[in-house]
């Protein structure tokens, strides 16, 4: 894809001054978010918890959505400025109920951080038979964003940050078998869901930029969090992620505090003013993936605006949800 002709923002580093080891707190060390409202899906565990902490410490009010509100309440105990509300992304009835409750409060959203997700789970079907990773990681967040649109634009605009992954290298969108009905493979299914997350940001930014809504997708880095709960210890040892004692074995892995940095940066950084639709990592815009097949950067198929539009149309049809704009 020739990005010069097809995207508003070049997919290249801008020299943010941050790096692989920057933490979320460091990103916000000189930022005052007083009076700002953020929604963080899954903001009570792993990267989401560190994201919530950093935003609150910078002065923001944060609404944390949780599939398990009681566990979220325990994890967030003592952290002022946090509201917890129930939301199960795999259940669109739950998504709609949350959106209705929030919109009834007549508040504006400054930052919507789509952080919650599942990874490499056994084959699971939700809703009308949708593959669970695609449904949870993409369709649930797609629906939520559409339903909250009036609150995103009501105060002059907002940022929507979708947590993607370098795992998108595992698979493009499988247009002929999106729900893995012809044989399930957990990593390609995860990869497709993260490709969908990136494409969603590309098209959301195209649709929302004129109303002040800018969208970004981010790769947080390799981090051990509850996201890996479906992966056996032996599998993670074989991948070189952990050693026999369960400790991190990959020197490139980040801490959760470092892993949360890029999504916080994308949600708040003035360096991204006027930009959008890009995939970010290590608190900067990412480079395109190299042609040698190495696991770095963003694949062309994940930022292709034509595929982004096609996925949006399919997602709108599946969920019966769409923005009131073209």
Secondary structure, DSSP 8 states (H G I E B T S, - for coil): --HHHH-SS-SS----S--TT--HHHHTTT---TT-EEEEETTTSHHHHHHHHHHHHTT-EEEEEESSHHHHHHHTTT-TTEEEEE--TT-HHHHHHHHHHHHTTT---SEEEE-----S----EETTTEEHHHIIIIIHHHHHHHHTHHHHHTTS-EEEEEE--GGGGG----TT-TT-TT---HHHHHHHHHHHHHHHHHHHHHHHGGGTEEEEEEE--SB-SGGGGGS-HHHHHHTTSB-TTS-B--TT-B-HHHHTHHHHHHHH-GGGTT--S-EEETTEE--B--TT--S-SB-GGGS-HHHHHHHHHHHHHHHT---S--
